[in-house]
Amino acid sequence: MSIRWGILATGRIAHKLAVAIESSSSGELVAVASRTLEKAVAFASRYNEVTPLASYDELVSSPGVDAIYIATPHPQHAEWAIKSLEANRAVLCEKPMGINHAEVMAMVHAAQCNDTFLMEAFMYRLHPQVAKVLELVEDGAIGELRHIHATFGFHANYDPSSRLFANELAGGGIMDVGCYPISFSRLIARSEPNRVEGHGLLSPEGIDLYAAGMLYFDNGLTAQVATGVGQQLDNVVEVFGTRGSIQIPWPWRSPSEWEIEVTRGGSTERVAGEAADAYVSEVDEVARCIGENLLESPAMTWDDSLGNAQVLDAWKNKVGVKFRDEELANRARPVHGRPLVANEHLMKYGSIPNLQKPVSRLVFGCDNQPSELHAMVMFDHFFESGGNAFDTAFIYGGNRLEQYLGAWVDARDIREDLVIIGKGAHTPHNFPEFVEPQLVRSLDSLKTDYVDIYFLHRDNLDVPVGEWIDVLNQQWSEGRCTLFGGSNWSLGRIQEANEWAGKHGKSGLAAVSNQFSLARMLNPVWPGCISSNDLEFRKFLTDSGLALFPWSSQARGFFTNRVDSLVNTGASKGGSRFGTDPSDEELERCWFSKENFERRSRARDLGERLGVEAINIALAFVLAQPFRCFPLFGPRQLLETSSSLRSVHIDLSDDDIRWLDLRV
């Protein structure tokens, strides 16, 4: 199969791939795009029958192109990879895939949504010396792994306008070549580090001239890495085990004649071989994968790219590198480069009395975003999927999550399009005197004058309901909230509070935010948590018209495959890369019961009949309740958002609801 290639951008690395395409038997270079026609013409003139194009958009939309190589500076990788994938063009993206994990996540998500091939261009991964090193390690040739030493650095004359040193081009050693030793170390370790440390020397522009790092893995393995664009290094990889070591003297150049040294038992053995040009091998690998209808290459999988990006983020953070393009104030548009547009047909909406805005049936819980830029990508995607409701709280991340949401709302200028839910007065500050100062600070963080709905985050039974109603009405009269309610309030206290409000001519609780899901919560997830799952509470919600904003609406992963491994092996690997998932102990303590496993089994059966997953059925169950219900969900990755969105369009019958809930 011959792949028709287009090259996007005309720098030095683009020429390397152009030569490789013309040297391969699997590819044909047909087009090249630059930001100016003159540059495209100059590039194309060096190759055979290549069409020059005056814009990247022309290349992306060109019908005669099967695959696109992204050769732009680092900050432009994500935008043009995503646009290419959306045009169903296979993408080989120069390393590093994105300038952070959030961008790589968005790129992978675009490949998943469009069923289109995507690969990060680490050409060394296709070199036979890498395969030989892995074979020796896995065969135990040097015993159990103990340490890895990997470096890639060179000295370039300092020039702040050069891409190597420019902050706006994501320059510095870590991004330009430090990604190689991180990638190789993770490949050899066959796992992700549990801790990353680092130190380095920064330029006046804030990029790293030199950086060193330590990676710590669960099995005691360590990796020492170093990089630099202002420091020449030895540029080797050494792997140390309990019975010997392996030295790879030219790991990054991928030479046609290669040799590695294996030392064990006091003697050194040289293992040598020959290899095809690594860039040609890379071109051929893309063609092979496309021919076999693969969306990713086993030589450089999506998970591998995501893992590498996350370690690079941690290393940059330790060294103090932050690119201006990573600040939300400098990101006027989403990562795909287009204006933010809500696709309302992807979402369904409900209404709440006295709230003059429609409310998306799914509410984005903002409690677990690891960084501002990650949150931006997640928020943009939810909004573009029709979501307009966001739930946050004073205590989330020590007020940090409210700041993320506020920065995003301000940057996108969409406050009046959103329903923002705030919460305050959590234990141990669940007293009326903490409501106003916390709410004022929250509004400052959120960059808004009001929240649409404000919840008391915890009840305090020692506080008379009248005192709560008084302070909430005061906040309403000051214009700081449109509606208010109680989170983790019992049915009795809600009824008592609203009866008191009615007798005293005050507004009562308009909403409640308790736990509710298909699986019944056996024990509180956190102290002071209350569920609304019993039939009496459900009837009250139906009769009263109060809106329920249930948290843990999908039972914190109980309906995912993670529970299978926990049941079968007694342990699971968790569900995300960010350390914010519920623990195995929590899952078992809160959700494991015979009845819940039967509900889980029925959700799977119904999901198979409808062509969706059990977790989609579980969320559809919550959405199908007869009362006003707006379930909170807390996606950590774009794929989790997309999965949850499927539930909005699943219509369950009353019979389905009763059967899932074990009432028949």
Solvent accessible surface area in square Angstrom, and as a share of the most:
residue,aa,sasa,rsa
1,M,151,0.68
2,S,69,0.44
3,I,0,0.00
4,R,96,0.35
5,W,0,0.00
6,G,0,0.00
7,I,0,0.00
8,L,0,0.00
9,A,8,0.06
10,T,33,0.19
11,G,38,0.37
12,R,161,0.59
13,I,37,0.19
14,A,0,0.00
15,H,37,0.16
16,K,81,0.34
17,L,2,0.01
18,A,0,0.00
19,V,85,0.49
20,A,3,0.02
21,I,0,0.00
22,E,71,0.32
23,S,72,0.47
24,S,15,0.10
25,S,115,0.74
26,S,16,0.10
27,G,13,0.13
28,E,90,0.40
29,L,7,0.04
30,V,30,0.17
31,A,5,0.04
32,V,0,0.00
33,A,0,0.00
34,S,5,0.03
35,R,143,0.52
36,T,57,0.33
37,L,85,0.43
38,E,129,0.58
39,K,124,0.52
40,A,0,0.00
41,V,72,0.41
42,A,61,0.47
43,F,5,0.02
44,A,8,0.06
45,S,86,0.56
46,R,162,0.59
47,Y,26,0.10
48,N,116,0.59
49,E,170,0.76
50,V,14,0.08
51,T,71,0.42
52,P,43,0.27
53,L,26,0.13
54,A,37,0.29
55,S,37,0.24
56,Y,15,0.06
57,D,85,0.44
58,E,79,0.36
59,L,0,0.00
60,V,14,0.08
61,S,76,0.49
62,S,23,0.15
63,P,120,0.76
64,G,27,0.26
65,V,4,0.03
66,D,41,0.21
67,A,0,0.00
68,I,0,0.00
69,Y,2,0.01
70,I,0,0.00
71,A,9,0.07
72,T,7,0.04
73,P,44,0.28
74,H,15,0.07
75,P,23,0.14
76,Q,43,0.19
77,H,1,0.00
78,A,1,0.01
79,E,43,0.19
80,W,14,0.05
81,A,0,0.00
82,I,8,0.04
83,K,36,0.15
84,S,0,0.00
85,L,0,0.00
86,E,70,0.31
87,A,32,0.25
88,N,95,0.49
89,R,38,0.14
90,A,8,0.06
91,V,0,0.00
92,L,0,0.00
93,C,0,0.00
94,E,18,0.08
95,K,20,0.09
96,P,2,0.01
97,M,3,0.01
98,G,3,0.03
99,I,1,0.00
100,N,9,0.05
101,H,6,0.03
102,A,4,0.03
103,E,1,0.00
104,V,1,0.01
105,M,9,0.04
106,A,8,0.06
107,M,0,0.00
108,V,6,0.04
109,H,16,0.07
110,A,9,0.07
111,A,0,0.00
112,Q,56,0.25
113,C,80,0.48
114,N,40,0.20
115,D,105,0.55
116,T,10,0.06
117,F,7,0.03
118,L,0,0.00
119,M,1,0.00
120,E,4,0.02
121,A,3,0.02
122,F,0,0.00
123,M,15,0.07
124,Y,0,0.00
125,R,20,0.07
126,L,41,0.20
127,H,5,0.02
128,P,52,0.33
129,Q,2,0.01
130,V,4,0.02
131,A,62,0.48
132,K,54,0.23
133,V,0,0.00
134,L,24,0.12
135,E,84,0.38
136,L,22,0.11
137,V,18,0.11
138,E,108,0.48
139,D,108,0.56
140,G,22,0.21
141,A,11,0.08
142,I,0,0.00
143,G,16,0.15
144,E,113,0.51
145,L,30,0.15
146,R,118,0.43
147,H,48,0.21
148,I,0,0.00
149,H,37,0.16
150,A,0,0.00
151,T,4,0.03
152,F,36,0.15
153,G,0,0.00
154,F,58,0.24
155,H,118,0.53
156,A,23,0.18
157,N,127,0.65
158,Y,102,0.39
159,D,61,0.32
160,P,66,0.41
161,S,90,0.58
162,S,31,0.20
163,R,102,0.37
164,L,27,0.13
165,F,2,0.01
166,A,2,0.02
167,N,4,0.02
168,E,98,0.44
169,L,47,0.23
170,A,1,0.00
171,G,2,0.02
172,G,0,0.00
173,G,0,0.00
174,I,0,0.00
175,M,1,0.00
176,D,8,0.04
177,V,9,0.05
178,G,0,0.00
179,C,0,0.00
180,Y,15,0.06
181,P,0,0.00
182,I,0,0.00
183,S,0,0.00
184,F,1,0.00
185,S,0,0.00
186,R,13,0.05
187,L,20,0.10
188,I,3,0.02
189,A,11,0.08
190,R,140,0.51
191,S,51,0.33
192,E,71,0.32
193,P,19,0.12
194,N,90,0.46
195,R,119,0.43
196,V,14,0.08
197,E,58,0.26
198,G,22,0.21
199,H,144,0.64
200,G,19,0.18
201,L,111,0.55
202,L,65,0.32
203,S,8,0.05
204,P,124,0.78
205,E,50,0.22
206,G,20,0.20
207,I,0,0.00
208,D,0,0.00
209,L,34,0.17
210,Y,72,0.27
211,A,0,0.00
212,A,32,0.25
213,G,5,0.05
214,M,55,0.24
215,L,0,0.00
216,Y,59,0.22
217,F,8,0.03
218,D,126,0.65
219,N,106,0.54
220,G,56,0.54
221,L,1,0.01
222,T,31,0.18
223,A,0,0.00
224,Q,81,0.36
225,V,0,0.00
226,A,11,0.08
227,T,0,0.00
228,G,0,0.00
229,V,0,0.00
230,G,26,0.25
231,Q,79,0.35
232,Q,101,0.45
233,L,34,0.17
234,D,86,0.45
235,N,31,0.16
236,V,19,0.11
237,V,0,0.00
238,E,40,0.18
239,V,0,0.00
240,F,76,0.32
241,G,15,0.14
242,T,72,0.42
243,R,148,0.54
244,G,18,0.17
245,S,25,0.16
246,I,1,0.00
247,Q,61,0.27
248,I,0,0.00
249,P,42,0.27
250,W,126,0.44
251,P,1,0.01
252,W,12,0.04
253,R,176,0.64
254,S,9,0.06
255,P,35,0.22
256,S,72,0.46
257,E,130,0.58
258,W,21,0.07
259,E,75,0.34
260,I,0,0.00
261,E,46,0.21
262,V,0,0.00
263,T,51,0.30
264,R,83,0.30
265,G,83,0.80
266,G,83,0.80
267,S,73,0.47
268,T,65,0.38
269,E,81,0.36
270,R,148,0.54
271,V,28,0.16
272,A,69,0.53
273,G,24,0.23
274,E,137,0.61
275,A,18,0.14
276,A,69,0.54
277,D,77,0.40
278,A,6,0.05
279,Y,42,0.16
280,V,22,0.13
281,S,28,0.18
282,E,2,0.01
283,V,0,0.00
284,D,49,0.26
285,E,19,0.09
286,V,0,0.00
287,A,8,0.06
288,R,93,0.34
289,C,0,0.00
290,I,36,0.18
291,G,42,0.40
292,E,97,0.43
293,N,133,0.68
294,L,64,0.32
295,L,58,0.29
296,E,59,0.26
297,S,0,0.00
298,P,97,0.61
299,A,24,0.19
300,M,1,0.00
301,T,43,0.25
302,W,22,0.08
303,D,93,0.48
304,D,24,0.13
305,S,2,0.01
306,L,14,0.07
307,G,0,0.00
308,N,3,0.01
309,A,7,0.05
310,Q,46,0.21
311,V,8,0.05
312,L,5,0.03
313,D,39,0.20
314,A,35,0.27
315,W,0,0.00
316,K,6,0.03
317,N,114,0.59
318,K,96,0.41
319,V,15,0.09
320,G,45,0.43
321,V,9,0.05
322,K,110,0.47
323,F,1,0.00
324,R,109,0.40
325,D,39,0.20
326,E,19,0.09
327,E,66,0.30
328,L,3,0.01
329,A,95,0.74
330,N,78,0.40
331,R,21,0.08
332,A,81,0.63
333,R,124,0.45
334,P,6,0.04
335,V,14,0.08
336,H,17,0.07
337,G,17,0.16
338,R,89,0.33
339,P,74,0.46
340,L,35,0.17
341,V,91,0.52
342,A,35,0.27
343,N,59,0.30
344,E,112,0.50
345,H,141,0.63
346,L,71,0.35
347,M,8,0.03
348,K,82,0.35
349,Y,74,0.28
350,G,20,0.19
351,S,70,0.45
352,I,7,0.03
353,P,71,0.45
354,N,117,0.60
355,L,11,0.06
356,Q,163,0.72
357,K,37,0.16
358,P,81,0.51
359,V,0,0.00
360,S,0,0.00
361,R,46,0.17
362,L,0,0.00
363,V,0,0.00
364,F,0,0.00
365,G,6,0.06
366,C,0,0.00
367,D,64,0.33
368,N,16,0.08
369,Q,3,0.01
370,P,58,0.36
371,S,46,0.30
372,E,46,0.20
373,L,12,0.06
374,H,4,0.02
375,A,1,0.01
376,M,1,0.00
377,V,6,0.04
378,M,0,0.00
379,F,0,0.00
380,D,4,0.02
381,H,36,0.16
382,F,0,0.00
383,F,16,0.07
384,E,29,0.13
385,S,5,0.03
386,G,3,0.03
387,G,0,0.00
388,N,14,0.07
389,A,0,0.00
390,F,0,0.00
391,D,4,0.02
392,T,0,0.00
393,A,0,0.00
394,F,33,0.14
395,I,73,0.37
396,Y,40,0.15
397,G,36,0.34
398,G,62,0.60
399,N,3,0.01
400,R,97,0.35
401,L,3,0.02
402,E,0,0.00
403,Q,88,0.39
404,Y,27,0.10
405,L,0,0.00
406,G,0,0.00
407,A,20,0.15
408,W,0,0.00
409,V,3,0.02
410,D,89,0.46
411,A,35,0.27
412,R,21,0.08
413,D,127,0.66
414,I,18,0.09
415,R,33,0.12
416,E,115,0.52
417,D,78,0.40
418,L,0,0.00
419,V,0,0.00
420,I,0,0.00
421,I,0,0.00
422,G,2,0.02
423,K,8,0.03
424,G,1,0.01
425,A,0,0.00
426,H,33,0.15
427,T,74,0.43
428,P,96,0.61
429,H,80,0.36
430,N,14,0.07
431,F,78,0.33
432,P,23,0.14
433,E,118,0.53
434,F,66,0.28
435,V,0,0.00
436,E,69,0.31
437,P,77,0.48
438,Q,14,0.06
439,L,2,0.01
440,V,69,0.40
441,R,123,0.45
442,S,5,0.03
443,L,14,0.07
444,D,112,0.58
445,S,14,0.09
446,L,0,0.00
447,K,117,0.50
448,T,18,0.10
449,D,121,0.63
450,Y,44,0.17
451,V,0,0.00
452,D,1,0.01
453,I,0,0.00
454,Y,2,0.01
455,F,0,0.00
456,L,0,0.00
457,H,12,0.06
458,R,14,0.05
459,D,21,0.11
460,N,18,0.09
461,L,134,0.67
462,D,129,0.67
463,V,8,0.05
464,P,76,0.48
465,V,6,0.03
466,G,7,0.07
467,E,85,0.38
468,W,0,0.00
469,I,0,0.00
470,D,61,0.32
471,V,25,0.14
472,L,0,0.00
473,N,16,0.08
474,Q,84,0.37
475,Q,0,0.00
476,W,126,0.44
477,S,74,0.48
478,E,94,0.42
479,G,42,0.41
480,R,47,0.17
481,C,5,0.03
482,T,44,0.26
483,L,15,0.08
484,F,5,0.02
485,G,0,0.00
486,G,0,0.00
487,S,2,0.01
488,N,5,0.02
489,W,0,0.00
490,S,39,0.25
491,L,22,0.11
492,G,46,0.44
493,R,26,0.09
494,I,0,0.00
495,Q,69,0.31
496,E,85,0.38
497,A,0,0.00
498,N,40,0.21
499,E,108,0.49
500,W,65,0.23
501,A,1,0.01
502,G,60,0.58
503,K,166,0.70
504,H,95,0.42
505,G,72,0.69
506,K,80,0.34
507,S,50,0.32
508,G,24,0.24
509,L,5,0.02
510,A,27,0.21
511,A,0,0.00
512,V,0,0.00
513,S,2,0.01
514,N,0,0.00
515,Q,0,0.00
516,F,0,0.00
517,S,0,0.00
518,L,1,0.00
519,A,0,0.00
520,R,66,0.24
521,M,29,0.13
522,L,78,0.39
523,N,65,0.33
524,P,64,0.40
525,V,8,0.05
526,W,110,0.38
527,P,122,0.77
528,G,48,0.46
529,C,10,0.06
530,I,53,0.27
531,S,28,0.18
532,S,0,0.00
533,N,7,0.04
534,D,68,0.35
535,L,99,0.49
536,E,123,0.55
537,F,5,0.02
538,R,15,0.06
539,K,135,0.57
540,F,34,0.14
541,L,1,0.00
542,T,62,0.36
543,D,98,0.51
544,S,49,0.32
545,G,25,0.24
546,L,18,0.09
547,A,0,0.00
548,L,0,0.00
549,F,1,0.00
550,P,0,0.00
551,W,29,0.10
552,S,20,0.13
553,S,1,0.01
554,Q,26,0.12
555,A,0,0.00
556,R,52,0.19
557,G,18,0.17
558,F,0,0.00
559,F,6,0.02
560,T,44,0.25
561,N,116,0.59
562,R,36,0.13
563,V,0,0.00
564,D,39,0.20
565,S,43,0.28
566,L,11,0.05
567,V,83,0.48
568,N,118,0.61
569,T,104,0.60
570,G,57,0.54
571,A,57,0.44
572,S,25,0.16
573,K,207,0.88
574,G,30,0.29
575,G,45,0.43
576,S,26,0.17
577,R,63,0.23
578,F,35,0.15
579,G,78,0.75
580,T,54,0.31
581,D,41,0.21
582,P,10,0.06
583,S,59,0.38
584,D,34,0.18
585,E,105,0.47
586,E,19,0.08
587,L,0,0.00
588,E,95,0.42
589,R,88,0.32
590,C,0,0.00
591,W,0,0.00
592,F,42,0.17
593,S,26,0.17
594,K,174,0.74
595,E,93,0.42
596,N,0,0.00
597,F,62,0.26
598,E,70,0.31
599,R,17,0.06
600,R,14,0.05
601,S,51,0.33
602,R,42,0.15
603,A,0,0.00
604,R,81,0.30
605,D,64,0.33
606,L,7,0.04
607,G,0,0.00
608,E,139,0.62
609,R,156,0.57
610,L,90,0.45
611,G,69,0.66
612,V,37,0.21
613,E,105,0.47
614,A,9,0.07
615,I,28,0.14
616,N,2,0.01
617,I,0,0.00
618,A,0,0.00
619,L,0,0.00
620,A,1,0.01
621,F,0,0.00
622,V,0,0.00
623,L,19,0.10
624,A,40,0.31
625,Q,15,0.07
626,P,106,0.67
627,F,12,0.05
628,R,87,0.32
629,C,1,0.01
630,F,3,0.01
631,P,0,0.00
632,L,15,0.07
633,F,9,0.04
634,G,25,0.24
635,P,3,0.02
636,R,31,0.11
637,Q,36,0.16
638,L,5,0.03
639,L,88,0.44
640,E,57,0.26
641,T,0,0.00
642,S,20,0.13
643,S,20,0.13
644,S,6,0.04
645,L,21,0.10
646,R,109,0.40
647,S,1,0.00
648,V,8,0.04
649,H,92,0.41
650,I,24,0.12
651,D,119,0.62
652,L,22,0.11
653,S,56,0.36
654,D,103,0.53
655,D,90,0.46
656,D,34,0.17
657,I,14,0.07
658,R,92,0.34
659,W,68,0.24
660,L,0,0.00
661,D,3,0.02
662,L,50,0.25
663,R,106,0.39
664,V,103,0.59
